[in-house]
Amino acid sequence: MRKPTTLLVLLLLCTLVVFGGETIPEGTEERDLPFILEKGNVWKSASAGIEGKYMLTVGLGFNSLSDITSINYTQSKFWNDSLGSKTFPGLGINTFTQSPFFNLMLDYGVTDKISAGIALGYQTMSIEWGTTNVYYTDNWTRFAAALRADYHFVAKKKMSLYGGARLGYNFYSMSSDFTKFDPSYTRNFDGRPTKLMAQIHGGFSYFLNGFFGINAELGYSYGENYYAGIGLAFKF
């Protein structure tokens, strides 16, 4: 009777090893499990972590790019000297608006702790300027491309906690309804936002089933005044 019982136990253990999921039965302590079933072995499967995996994040970034641009306007020699002193005494900015930074990031797990990838983004901004009751609107479009690298302090199947940096370049285009009075306005304007972008950030991703989840970041940057981002994350 002992031999069939032993075979049955071995069969059950093999079944757990081959087909077992990640859930340990309730009330079971890790120290109560046979060595082969400890978390450091089967339960810490090869699918955990980031090595050899792609991580795609789609979301929104938040910054105060308009603040930077407004400062550039007020410091622009062309805007102040050519327009302010000659055409519009008392020239100033009335309002500015901006969209979120639409963000797309693709990272690859080079090791179980380090990832590297690319980031692309798109943003629009509108600035209304003039004097008294005469106003004009400048519309800006920003496309950003950057390289990024992160160190993952925690790199599990369902959780990633990381910190890193991004270095990139901003491509700006500008249109204005003032060009109907001065066709050279957009060409002569010298208060354009900074094109170089450098950023440090920290964030986390939580994957609901190891594949799909959410991402959130906090950061600081030069060239865009970045301070936060949220999005949907995919790991495959």
ABEGO torsion letter per residue (X at the ends): XAAAAAAAAAAAAAAAAAABBABBBBGBBAAABBAAABAABAABBAABEABGBBBBBBBBBBBBAAAAAAAAAAABAAAAAAAAAAABBGBBBABBBBBBBBBBBBBBBABAABBBBBBBBBBBBBBBBEBEABBBBBBBBBBBBBBBBBBBABBBAABBBBBBBBBBBBBBBBBBAAAAABAAAAAABAABBBABBBBBBBBBBBBAAGABBBBBBBBBBBGAGBABBBBBBBBX
